Amino acid sequence: GDSVYENATALSAMAEAFEELSGIIKEHGLDFDLSLKPFCHACSYVSVLFGFLGFAFKFAEMEYTSKVRDLERASATYGTLNNILDFDVRNHSVKIQGSLSRNLRRVRQGLDLMRVLFKNFLSADNYSLREAASSAYQDVCAPYHTWGIRTAAFAGMHTLPTKEQLVINLHETAESTEKHMRRYIDASLPVIEYIDNLFNLRRIPLNW
Ligand code: 1PZ
């Protein structure tokens, strides 16, 4: 209801948005022709979380948000994620910088970066936020980023707050943080797999 929404934190709202989206995908299966509108709506909640990570991630937020916005604007013309890929396959523009398919691939990497960061955050190894974020970035994004971006990103990791400070910034407790991060970890995976399947079906390798 409305009162629940008013009391929602950024983290719980993001978890809820992805539970809704993954619910649609689980209900209809990977063959479902997912619309850009609900997809971009959920993705916009992740922008907010990037913002909470502090100064350096502000650049990541702007970069990620502009790509989500491009996809959002394209929804009137293309309707669904499938149509975007079909268009770019026909035009040989799947991997061209700024193409909607490439932006979708990058947004997918942003969703996965957040998922792996949360996994590391909650890991029994008790990483600092900087270690959690650096390791997630190393695994998910660094292989596909230029040397300059990678160097700036790893330098920027030093400006991350502590775990305790992040929990405070998010208006959460340690317990509620864990709960909502786990919800996002579980709910984002089917969405990520759905996107990867769109590329796999068209025999487009995911090494970029
Ligand atoms: C002490 C020094 C502080 C300086 C802080 C500077 C931090 C810079 C962080 C750089 C993040 C910008 C990431 C930009 C990535 C883009 O190159 C790619 C490819 O875009 P394309 O070529 O297709 O247009 N964009 C993405 O991969 C979108 C996903 C964004 C997720 C990036 C997370 C990076 C987190 C690092 C933050 C420290």
Residues whose N, C-alpha, C, O or C-beta is under 5 A from the ligand:
A	BS01	1PZ	A56 F57 F59 A60 E63 Y64 Q97 G98 R106 G110 I149 A152 A153 A155 G156 M157
